[in-house]
Amino acid sequence: MSIFNEAQKYIVGGVNSPVRAFKSVGGEPPFIEKGKAQYIWDIEGKKYLDYIQSWGPLIFGHCDQTIEEAIIEAVKKGVSFGAPTKVEVDLAKEVLELFPHLDLIRFVNSGTEATMSAIRLARGYTGKDDIIKFEGCYHGHSDSLLVSAGSGAATFGVPSSPGVPADFTKHTLLAKYNDIDSVKQCFEKGDVGCVIIEPIAGNMSLVPADKEFLGELRELCDHYGAVLIFDEVMSGFRASLRGSYDVYGIKADMVTFGKVIGGGMPVGAFAGKKEIMEKLSPVGPVYQAGTLSGNPVAMSAGLATIKKLKSNPEIYKNLEDKAKKLMSGFDKVSKENQIDFNYNVIGSMFGFFFNPKLPKNFDEVNESDTKRYAAFHNKMLKEGFYFAPSAYETGFICTPMTDEDIQNTIDTYSKIAKEI
Ligand SMILES: *Cc1c(COP(=O)(O)O)cnc(C)c1O
């Protein structure tokens, strides 16, 4: 019996997060034994070049020495106290120093918690219940964010999962990404307290917002007195050191973080302007708490990561060059094989579409050929290249990846392209 079959006897679907089950690409997921730098090995000893990197966090690759040492040192002092520690202050300082428009931060344990808490705070601050989110953006699995469009965009959301009462999603308005008119319609329809968006959307493959669109979104939020939340759980410290801020220069009222900020340990955070953040308990009335929040081991991993990024800011250019090399190589191979292909690269993030046009929103992303992606995924995995098991995910370059790794990936795609 395969370990995946055994896993399914004890763990629902054999996995602790659904995408890992390979449902949208078929086949069985390899069970991972260990990782080192840009590589992982499964329990059968097969080696893969890892373009997932734990879905983003490991920008320096697996078992980076600096981060590993920070974690070990922290573990030796005790894994958890549920009391304040200095490392939380150190990480808070390092993060806030990067963003002149963010005054205060709160650490939590996941991206889901960060966005859920940020929205509660924004609602508490404005006293308005309705929120706007965008089709194709993912902000974790809290109830009010698990919505799909009722009948097209600019409608109040209907739950996208059983178990979420319609009453919980009736305050969530859905707008279309990169379409400011759909946002205007939402503002006119509801009493909107906040807008949450991935300024660089990484959960419908990679679709960056247009700069003009984000600028207009900022103006609309100011006009209506709504809190603008940038969800940078994925793009933070990944698209660039300051996430979307370096790319667009647009200041959100609140920003949520996750993934890289924990260096591979479970950390999320939300930060914002003082007047908003001071509405949070224990200073203000909006409740939020966590037994393991600000955990010293997780904070130490995050601190080592952020410090290393800040002292090596040139890595982003390097990572982007590699991502571009990979994507332009794939583009060339695709053209040679009459495969419709388009791509985006921002910093260490890349996303590609088997689609004749470059998508700007979720509807257009959905026109991509996901069957072809599944075939691509299966064949590349067999050859030892670990891409996301879904066409709707972003790929990641880590610092240990070499030009040779990239070239091998392109050559392998060239070899299998005729079969997809
Ligand atoms: C991953 C992700 C989340 C959810 O974070 P978890 O740690 O998985 O709960 C939220 N928002 C964005 C943009 C993400 O990419």
The ligand as a Gaussian input file, in Angstrom:
#p B3LYP/6-31G(d) Opt

LIG

0 1
 C       -1.354000      31.942000       1.520000
 C       -2.212000      33.146000       1.521000
 C       -3.121000      33.418000       2.568000
 C       -3.410000      32.422000       3.645000
 O       -2.304000      32.162000       4.454000
 P       -2.285000      30.812000       5.324000
 O       -1.017000      30.941000       6.109000
 O       -2.308000      29.689000       4.357000
 O       -3.486000      30.840000       6.189000
 C       -3.767000      34.637000       2.570000
 N       -3.577000      35.529000       1.593000
 C       -2.733000      35.302000       0.582000
 C       -2.527000      36.348000      -0.464000
 C       -2.031000      34.099000       0.490000
 O       -1.234000      33.868000      -0.551000

